[in-house]
Amino acid sequence: MIFRIRTVLVVCALFAVASSSVVRAQPAPRERMVDGVAAVVNTNVITYGQIREMLMFRQRALADNMESEEARAKLKESQDAALKDLVDRQLIIDEFKSQGFQIPEYVIDDRINTIIRQEFGGDRSAFVRTLRAQGFSLTRFREVEREKIIVQAMRQRAVKSDFVISPDKVEAYYRKNVSQYSSPEEIRLSMIVLRPGDESSDNPVEAKRTMAREIRAKLAEGADFAGMAQMYSDDGTSELGGDWGWIDRKTLNEQLNNAAFALKPGELSDVIQIGDSFYILRVEARKAATTKPLSELREEISKKLFEEERVRRQEHWLDGLRKKAFVKIY
């Protein structure tokens, strides 16, 4: 029986670990057998070499920081996910074979010709040279592409896309997750901060208080806030003229937050003392809190729920394959 495939085939995500299909190719079977066994699926062996190959780019990204516990944990997590993907892939291929399906050779030819055209400018010799440089034969590469097509086709066959997401589900999701589509009230804030330093004054705190009041008075008379901040502020934003950019109510401590959000655009705060430090705030602009209406989000949420349902049904199908197969993880 010939398993019919659509002309346009999407590369399976289980193999999507690099930008080039040639780089992604699996090692030859003889090379696999000299590596440690990570799992057995029915009568098929999955090796640690296959896992390392799938993760080679991820491992490079973490290599510079492998001393950290976080990096090692992420690598272990990636390895576990890769092993699961490889097991699932083998289960799908075994199911394909058990159903007596076949992939016509012209489908593989079309796929390889597309790769040569898109990635090598139509130069078949360059394609073959690249394969050899990577240590792969054309026969093995055809096998890899065949497996990709099988996995993608079987997933599409197992999970139909004829279901719909009801408006009620979309509305329920929106109500439950409305905070994801909301923006809090924000202000554009400028700030001058004065902190006691190495002043020769007998009372450096009082000296800073006096300075803060003088600066506040000059600002009220029209002095340039940015210039005053650059000259006097002890804050890290002094070089930016005291500009804190847009902030919400979670940015500052409670006392500064209450003072800042009570100001109107263009309004100065009084001198605010917190501990031994003194603050002068000015709000440049405000943005009111907003929430996107469901009418603007219905299509987006529907697509999200559709994809989640598709993944759920696919996982249910894979669970069925796992239950009737022999799988041993080492």
Buried (B, 14 or more C-beta within 10 A) or exposed (E): EEBEBEEEBEBBEBBEBBEEBBBBBBBBEEBBEEBEEBBBBBEBBBBBBBBBBBBEEBBEEBEEEEEEEEBEEBBEEBBEBBBBBBBBBBBBBBBBEEEEBEBEEEBBEBBBBBBBEEBBEEEEEEBBEBBEEBEBEEEBBBBBBBBBBBBBBBBBBBBEEEEEBEEEBBEEBBEEEEEEBEEEEBBBBBBBBBBBEEEEEEEBBEBBBBBBBEBBEBBEEEEEBBEBBBEBBBBEBBEBBBBBEEBBBEBBEEEBBEBBBEBEEEEBBEBBBEEEBBBBBBBBEBEEEEEBEBEEBBEEBBEBBBEEBBEEBBEEBBEEBBEEBEBEEE
